[in-house]
Structure formats: structure tokens, C-alpha cells
Amino acid sequence: MNSLARNTVRGVLGIVMAAAANWLVNYIVDRIFGPEEEYE
């Protein structure tokens, strides 16, 4: 695999993993504390 393809795959996987980690943290916090209440 050449360097350009490797870096492209690494970048895409980095974005996907960051999004998945962010979603997982939000999910766990919602499970512990309940859904976030809306303030007006």
C-alpha cells in the first residue's frame, strides 16, 4: 500500500473512530445521568 492510500485510510478511520468515541461517551453519560433536560 502506498503512502497516499495509507494516509487517506488513516485519516478516514481517525474521523470515524473519533465520531464513534464521542457518540459512545454521550450514550454512557445519558445512561448514567438520564437524558439532558432542555432549558428555556
SVG drawing of the C-alpha trace seen along z (x, -y; Angstrom):
<svg xmlns="http://www.w3.org/2000/svg" viewBox="-38 -30 42 32">
<polyline fill="none" stroke="black" stroke-width="0.4" points="0.0,0.0 1.5,-3.3 1.9,-6.3 -1.0,-8.3 -3.6,-5.5 -2.2,-4.7 -2.6,-8.3 -6.0,-8.6 -7.3,-5.5 -5.7,-6.6 -7.4,-10.0 -10.8,-8.5 -10.5,-5.9 -9.4,-8.6 -12.6,-10.7 -14.8,-7.6 -13.2,-6.5 -13.4,-10.0 -17.1,-10.2 -17.8,-6.8 -15.9,-7.6 -17.9,-10.9 -21.2,-9.0 -20.2,-6.3 -19.3,-8.9 -22.6,-10.7 -24.5,-7.4 -22.8,-6.3 -23.4,-9.7 -27.1,-9.6 -27.4,-6.1 -25.8,-7.2 -27.4,-10.6 -30.5,-10.4 -31.3,-12.5 -30.2,-16.1 -33.0,-18.4 -33.9,-21.3 -33.7,-24.7 -35.5,-27.7"/>
</svg>
